[in-house]
Amino acid sequence: MDRAVIGLCTALERARWSVWDQQAFLLPRSYVDAVQRGGGIALMLPPDEQAIDDPDPLLDLIDGLILAGGADIDPGSYGSERHPETVGTVPERDTFEIALARRALERDLPMLGVCRGMQLMNVARGGTLLQHLPESHGHHEHRRNPGSFDGADHDVRLQDGSLAARAAGETTHGTKSHHHQGVDRLGEGLEVTGWSTVDELPEAIEVPGSRFALGVQWHPEADQTSRLIEALVAEATAARAA
């Protein structure tokens, strides 16, 4: 099999379908579609308690990893008190994904963090988060319409020559944004390579010298013109072949 297998970390949420109303492991279809458009095989990865202590058997199954968007990260995971606007946290998911991200970075497994996923990469490396940007930055431009990407576009400035710029194919990149938290103290070994043109908020982080370890604060899966997930699949395919 030549196609790269891309692991997609799922959310754990209450969901309704048909006659059912239950806890479910789920993910927006746009992530799977983006991986498949890029030529990869999408494998959904729900939180797994056994993988917290030993992520390797799970990581052995995949060639690349996407940390998807979703719920706020429990501030206890980065040693902070909870802000009143930090809601809906799922510690079971946080603990699993932090363990997975740390080990994936150690293994130099191609990885892309999307929105929450970028924040989780930062937390996994010992960084912290701003828990409510309207309070710290004075506006709602990063999440204009809760539950929708309509009217959510803004530009980011990407460092020339960075992985972020190479993956995006440009140094000024239009994005679809939906978040109210962001990177505060940067985690160990990470570099900021993208900034919002609205307020200079960090919008891309990466691990210099890695094969492909990139976090972006926007949602490339919601933009069919974006090249980012395709770039991850291409790198994972090359890693598989090697």
N, C-alpha and C positions, 0 to 999 in steps of 0.2 A: 504494500500500500504506500503510495507516494504522497498522499494528502496529509498535511499536518493536522494533528488532533489538538484542538484548542479548548482548554478547560475554562468554563464560565461559572464563576461563583454565583450561587443563587441567593435570592432573598428568602426570608422565612416570615410569612405574613398571613394574617387572616384573609381568606379569599372566598368568593362565592361563584359557583358555576352550576348550571342546571338546577337540581334541587338541593345542592350541597352548600354548606357554609362551614368551612373547616380551616385549620392551620394547613398551609401548603408551602412547598418549596417552589418558587416561581421566578420568572425572568421575562422582561419584555421581549417579544418576538424579534424586535429590531436588532438585538445582539446576535441572535442565531443567524438571521438573514445576512448581516454584515460579514460574519465569519464565512458563511457559505459562498457569498459573492466573491470573497477573497480567495476561494479555493480550498478552504479548510473544512474540517469536520468539527462540529460543535458538540462538546460533551459537558452537560450540566453537572456541577459539583455542589451538592447540598452540604451544609455543615455536618461534620463527622467528628464525634468526640474522640474516637481512636486516633484520628489524624493529628490531633493537637500535639501529642507527645512524639508522634512519628509520621511526619507528612510524606516521607519518601515513597512508600508504596503507592500513594495516590499520585504524586508528581511523576512517578515512573510511567504512568499511563498516558501522559500528555507531552506535547512538544512546545506548548506555549500556554500562558495563563492570562485571563482577563478578570480583574477585580472590578465588578460592575457597580453601578450607582445604587442608591437606595437610602435606607434609614440612617439617621444620625448615629455616629459612633459614641458608645458609652464613654463619657469623659473620665470615668474611673480607669480606663485603659491607658490614659496618658497623665494620670495623677492630678486631675482637676476636679473642682466642684461642678455640679450640674447647673447650667444656666436655665432659667425658666423656659426659654425657647428651644431647648434641646429636648426633643420628645420622640417617642416611638422607638427608642433604642432596643437592640436585640443582642445582648451580650453573648449569646450562644453563637451567633454569626460572627461577631467581632473576634472572639477568641480563636475560632477556627481560621478565619481569614488572615489574622495577624501571624499565626503560626505558619500558614501556607506561604504568605508573602516573605517572611524572614528566610525560610528555607529555600524558596525559589530564587531569592537574591543570592544566597550563598552558592547555589548550584549554577548561577548565571543562566537560568531558564528564561527565555524571552517572556516579558511580562508587560502588560498595559493596565494601568489603573485609570478608571473612568469616574470622574467626579468624587463620590465617596471613596472610590478605589484609590485615587490619588491621595486623599486624606489618610486612608488606611496605610498606604506605603510610608507616609511620613510618620505615622504613629508607630508602625512596625520598626522603624529606625530610631525611635526615641524622641520624635518630635511632638509638638502640641498643636492644638487647633484654636482658632477664633470661633467661638460658638454661635455668634449671631452678628453677621456682618452689618445689618442695618444699625446696630448699636455702635459698632466700632468704626464703620465707614460712613454712616449717615444717609444711606439710601438703599433702595430695593432693586437696583439695576441687575443684580445677579439672579434674582428670582422674581421676575415681573408678574407672571401669571401662574400661581401654584397649580400643578397638575397639567401644565401645558407648555410646549415649546413655542407656541405662537407668540410672535413679537419678542422672542428671547434672544435674538441675535446681538452679538457685539464682537468687536475685533480683539485679538490678542497679538502682542508683539513677541516674536520668537527670536532667540539669539541665533545669529547667523552661524552656520556650521554645527549647530546642536542636533542631537537626535530628534528633538521635537520639530525643528525646522525641516530636517531631511524627511521625516515621516509625513509631515504635512505638505511638503513640496513648495513651501513659501515661508517668508519671514513675517508677513502680516496675514493673519489667518482669521476668517470669519467663523464664529462658533455659535452653538446653541447651548444656552446656559440655564441651569435650574438648581441653584444651591443657595443656602443661607449661611454656610460655614466655610472656613478656608484655613490655609496653612498659617500658623503663627511661628513658633520656633521650629527651625528646619532640623530634620533628623540627620543623624550621623551619615556621612558619605554621600548625601544628596546635594544636588545643585539646582537652583532655580534657573530655568532657561526660557520661561514665558511669563508675560505680565499683561494684565488687562489694560487696554487703552482707556478704560473708564476711570480707574483709580490706582493702577499699578499693583493690584493684588496679584500674588503669585498664581499663575495659571498653568504652568508646566514645571515638573521636576523630573530629574533623571539621575542615574548613577553613572558618572563619567567612567569610561573604559569598559562598561558592560556590553554584552552582546546586544541587548535591547531591554532596558529597564526604564520605562517612561510612565509618568503619571500626568494626566491632563484634567483640568477642572471642568471641562465642558463635555458634551455628549456626542462623540463622533458617530455612534451607532444610529443617532437620530438624523443624520445628514448623509444622504446617499452620494453626495459629491466628495465626502471626506475620504482621504487615503490612509488614515491612521491604522484602522483595523486590518486593512489589506497589507500594510507595511509589517504589522506584527505577524500576520500569517506567513508572509514571504520569509521573514527572518526565522520563524519556527520551522518552516519547510527546509530552509538551508541547514538549520541545526540538526534536523532529523536526518538529512542526507549525510551529514558529516559523522 
